[in-house]
Amino acid sequence: MSENLQPVRTTLKLRVAQLAALRDELRVKIHLAGMDAKDEWRKLEPAVEDAVKALDDAAHDADVRVRELVAKLERIRSSIH
């Protein structure tokens, strides 16, 4: 009976080897993809930070301008009484 199982064992060993090889290949590809993503992020991160700062600065400038304009309009309003 064990002679009849030899082809099955051989096939299973082949499948296990294929599975292990595929697993190892995917580990490498996933690792490299992660490295590529990190490299891209390192390139983009300063631009993102610059954009956030620019938006924050613009919001601050707009707030200052609006406050100044409100103060001027209130002075005009109070002078009209």
Protein Blocks (a to p, Z undefined) as FASTA:
>chain_A
ZZmmmmmmmmmmmmmmmmmmmmmmmmmmmmmmmmmmmmmmmmmmmmmmmmmmmmmmmmmm
mmmmmmmmmmmmmmmmmmmZZ
